[in-house]
Amino acid sequence: MACRRLDPSSFRLRGALGRLCSTFLLHLEGLRLLLRTLVDRPGSTREPGGTVKRDSGLARLFTAPVDPRRDRSIPQSLQPSPSPPEVGYVITGMLGITLSYHRQLSHRAFATPKWLEYVLAYCGALAVQGPPISWVSSHRHHHGNTDAEDDVHSPRDGFWWSHMGWLMDKDGTKVREDKKNASDISSQSYYRFLQQTYGLHCVVLPICLLYAFGGVPCVLWGFFARVVWFWHITWAVNSVSHVWGFQDWKTGDLSMNNWLVGILAFGEGWHNNHHAFERSCRHGLKWWQVDFTWYAIRTLEALGLAWNLQYPSQGRMERLAM
């Protein structure tokens, strides 16, 4: 199989986007300092040094709270966020990507009320992995051509390619331009709206809201650190879980069960299980195979918010067993 090559122009584009984000953050910092100046006025509150000051309350909205336990030797912009990135990791990573984008939208492994489906899909949009239509279409292309010539991210083209190289070469993954395989998603006006206005929802609104909540530290940890971290966790499913691990099922491809990715990716690392039974809402098929996404789906089912959960049939499991 011919090895795909990366297009150097894609790296120049990402460099320009990085400079744009830096400029945007500098403008936000200037805005925060201006607002602090406007809202901090002298008033009736006496501080220990005898200074009289009034806090209108608005300043707290634009200033990250100071934690006396923080290490003063570390610049404030690098201090941990007052809003832990782990919260966003679960909301956008598990509820948004693994539960919504992957198991519900891509594979129809379960059903929910439409309002809940849309809320969960919006959580997925916040993970900055693409709008639902594009994500679902690319994933279905992967399953339709797993580890073959038209697979958009097969490790047969190299580990780097399967991990993230495929995202940087539009010419090498032209199959992604065909989104007819996601017509069930694209036929809904809500998903078309997200497709057309995706940048607003995945970048602009989250950064502004996080900045208003906790300043630059909140943006760095709650947005950039969270997004990059889960990018690599998601990409590890495509790369690590097609190279290292073990197989329980005869799938005819390189998919592997990898326990570390299984834990970090909320159950997605049981990838050989998934390729054997694509529509199953449960990926960790054995009791010890941790699958947080499936636990969340079962919780929704217990609350009456999920139904028609799909599981592997006994006959198919017997046919594919190693």
N, C-alpha and C positions, 0 to 999 in steps of 0.2 A: 504494500500500500504506500502510495506516495506521501511523503511528509509535507504538511502544509507549512507555509512560511508566513511570518508576521509582516504586516504592512507598517513600515516606519512612520508613515503619516499618522497612524492611530496613536503613536506615542506622543507626537507633537500636539495632537488634539487634547490628550489627557493632561499634558503640561500646561496648556492654555487654560483648561478647566481648573487646574489646581491654583494657578495664579488668580483666576476669577474668584474662587472661593476665598483665598487669602484677602483679596481686596474687599470682598463682601464682609468678612469678619472685622476688618479694620474699621469699616464704616459703622458696623454695629457697635463696636467698642466706643467710637466717638459719640454715637447716639446715647449710649448708656451713661457716659460721663456727663454729657449735656443735661440729661434728665436728672442725674443726681444733683447737679448744680442748681437746677430749677426747683427741685422739691425740698432740698435741705435749707430751711430758713430758721433764723433765730426765733425762739419762742419761750415757753414757760417751763421747760424741763431743765433742771439744774444737774449738771454732770459733776463727777467727783472733783475735778480741778477748778470748779467754780464757774465753768462756762455754761451759759444758758443757751439751750438749743431746743427747737421743736422739730419732731419728726412727723411729717404729714402722713406717714404710712406708705406713701407711694415709693419712697426710696427703697424700702424692703423688697418691693417687687422687682427692681432692676439691679439689686446688689446681692451677690451670693452671700449667704450667712457665714459668719466666721466661726469656725470650730476651734476652740482653744487646744484641742488634742492634735491639730494638724502640725506637721513638721514645718517650722518657719523657714528652714533653709531651702525649701522647695518653692519655686515661683508659684504664686496663687493660680496662674493659668493652668498649671500642671497638677494642682491638688485634686483629689477625688471630688467628683461632682456631688452636690447635695442631693441629687436624684440619682441613685445608683444605676449604672448602665445595665445591671442584671435585670432590672424591671423591664426595660425596653427589649432586652435580649429575649425574655420570655414572651412578651406581648407581640413583638414583630417577628421573632424567630419561630417560636412554637405555634402560637395561635395564628400568626399571619402566614408564614411560609409552609411549615410542615403540615399543619392541620388544614388550613384553607387552600392556599395555592396548590399544594401537592395532592393531599389525599382527597379533599372535597372537589376542587375545581378540575384538576388534571385527570383524576381517576374515578370520580363519582363514587367514592367508597362509602359515603353516607350522605344523608340529606338533613337540612335544617330549615327553619323558617327563612324566607327570603331576606327579611331585614337582618337576621343574624348572619346569613351568608355574606351580605354586603359589608357588614361591620368587620367581620373577620378578614375579608378580602382587603379592606382598607388598612387593616393592621399589616397585611402582607406588603401593601404598597409602601409603607413606612420603612421597610427593610432595604429599600433602594436596590432591588434586584430586578426591576422592570415592572411595567404594568401587568395586570393579570392576563390579558390576551397574549402578550408576547411570551410571558413565562410559561403559560400552559402550552402554547404552540411549540416552543422549543423542547419542552419536556416530552411532549407526545412524539415529536420527531425522534428524540433519543430512544424511546421505547420501540418505535417502529423500525429502527435501524441499529439496534444496540451492537456496538463494537464492529460495525460494518462501515463501508465507505461513506455513507451519508449520515453516520452518527456525528452529531455536532460536537461531542466532546469525548471521543474514545481514547483511552490510554495507548492504543495501538499506534497513535500518532505521537506518542511521547507523554511522559507524566506531566511536564509543564503545560503541554497543550490541553490535556484533559482537566487540569486544575484551573487555569485561568487564561491560557493563551488563546483559546477559541473565542473569547470575548473581545479580543483585540484585532481580530482578522475577519472583517465582514465578507471579503471575497472568498475566504475558505469555508464559510458557513452560509452560503447563499440559500441553502434550503430553509433557513429561518425566515426568509422573506415571504415564504408561502405560509400564510396563517389560516388557510381554509380548514385545517384540522381542528381549529378552535372556534368553529362557527357557532357552537352552542353558547359560547361566552360572548363572542363579538355581536351576536344578535340582540344582546341586552344593552339598552341605552346607558345604564349605569357603568358598565365596563368600557363602553366606547368613550364615555366622558372621562374616565380615569386615564384611558389611553391618550386622549388629546391634551389633557392638562396635568400629566404625570409629574412634571418637574415642580409644579406648585405644591403638590401634596407630599412628595417624597423628600424635598430639600427645603424649599422656602418656608413653608408653614412650620415644620418641625424645628428648624434652626431658630426662627423668630420666637416661638413659644418656649423653647428650652432656654434661650438667652434671657427672655423676660423672667423666667422662673429662677434662674441661677447664674446668669452671666456667662462669661467665657468658659469657666470650668465645666458648667453644665453642657455647653455645646460640645466641648472637646471630648468629654466622657460619655455623655448621653447620646451624642449623635455620631461623631467621627469614630471613636473607639468602638462603640457598639456595632456600627455598620461594617467596619473593616473586619472586626472579629467574626461576625456571622457570615460575611462573604466567604472567608476562608473555611469556616465550618461547612457551609453549603457546598463549596467547591471540593472539599475533601470527600464528600459523598461520591462525586464524579471521578475523582482521582484515586484517593487512598482505598476506597471501597470497591475499586475495580482492579486493584493491584495486590493488596495485602489482606489476608484474612482466611476464611475457610468457607467451603460450600456444602450445603446440606441437600441441595436440589439440582437436578440436571436441567439447567437453563440454556445451555449452549452458548453462553457468553462468559465474560470475565467477572461478572458481579460476585462480590464477596460479602460475607458477614464479618464486620469489624466491630469489636466491642467498644473501643475507644470512641470511634465516630458514632456508634449507637448511643452512647451516653451524651456526648457533646451536641449531637444533632437531634436530640429528643426522640430517638428511636429510628432515625433514617439510616443508620449505619448497618442495620440488618438487611443489607442490600440484596443479597442473594435470595432471601425470603421474599423481598418485594418484587424482584424480577420474575420469580416463579409464580407469584400470585399478585399481579399488579393491582387488582381492584380491592384487595383486602385492606380493611381499615386498620388492621393490626399487623405490624411488621415484626415485632418481637414475639415469635410464635411459641417459644419455650418460656417456662416460668421465670427463668433467670435472665432472659433477654429483655433488659430494661427498655420500655417504650412509653415515654412520658406523653407522647402525642395520643397514643391509644387510650391512656388513662384519662386524658382530657376529653376525648370523644365519649368514653363510657360515662364520664361525669355529666356531659351534656345529655346523653341518653337518659340517665337517671332523673334529670330535671325535666324531661319531656321536650328537650330542645334538639334532639337528634334522633333519627330513625333510619330504617332501611340500611343498617350496618352490614357491610359485605365481609364475608369470611371465606377462606379456601374450602372447597368441597373435599370430603374424605377421599373420593375417587381420584381427584386430581393430585392430591398429596401422595397417594400410593403410586401413581404413575411417574411422578417426578422425583420420588425419593432416591437418594444415592445408594 
